[in-house]
Each structure stands twice: as structure tokens, then as C-alpha cells.
Amino acid sequence: MLDRLRTFLPTAALAFLIIYFGFHAFTGAGGLLQSGERDAALVAKSRELQRLQTQRHDLEMRAQLLRDTSLSADLLEERARSLLGFADPRDYVIRMEP
């Protein structure tokens, strides 16, 4: 009886490991059943990346306009007034949150 159990024990342990890892392959944090959440996270991150790329492009264009070679007087005046807090008496000033 003991010899029979010894021959069955490695097979049972291997079957247990296969079932254990198979279960976690489906239900674990990176499992097959979590693909919907991964897809939603990918879409959200793609939108955030697009927004950040647009913001970066806008900042690069504004920085280019402030360089010595292509200085924009309007943008320079806008930045100076914004940083120093000055306004022309004829201007309407509307403060907005950054």
C-alpha cells in the first residue's frame, strides 16, 4: 500500500502545481480575466499621453517665441505683465487659476 502511495504522490503534486498555476494564470493580477481592466488603463494612459504631448508642443512653441532670434513682442509683454503683476489702465484684467 505504501509503495502504491509513493508512486502516486509525485503525480498528485505535479497535478496540484499545474492546477495552482493555471488558476492564477486566469485570475491573478496579470491574468487573462483582467484584460478588460488592462485595456481600460491603456486607453486612459493613451489619452493622458496625447494631452501631455499637446501641452508640451504648446510650451515648446511659446518658448520658441521668447528666444532671441524670434522674439515676439506681444508674448514678451504678456509674460512681463503676468510675472510682474502690471496692467495697462485701459486693460480689463480677468484672473484665472493656472
Buried (B, 14 or more C-beta within 10 A) or exposed (E): EEEEEEEEEEEEEEEEEEEEEEEEEEEEEEEEEBEEEEEEEEEEEEEEEEEEEEEEEEEEEEEEBEEEEEEBEEEEEEBEBEEEEEEEEEEEEEEEEE
